[in-house]
């Protein structure tokens, strides 16, 4: 995947999202469902807290994905 320099940020994010969905739809959904948590409006203190909240939300969602797989017995 190649970002286009003439595209807007949103257009390049859409390209990235489409590519990520091809690779792993569940993980792409987790990322993009929680991406808005990172928007702090430029406040550095808020950014650190928000990044932590983003990490917690993503880890919680990934743990939820892993639980059904753990119960699977072949």
Secondary structure, DSSP 8 states (H G I E B T S, - for coil): ----TTS-HHHHHHHHHHHHHHH-HHHHHHHHHHGGGG--TT-HHHHHHHHHHHHHHHHHHHHHHHHHHHT---
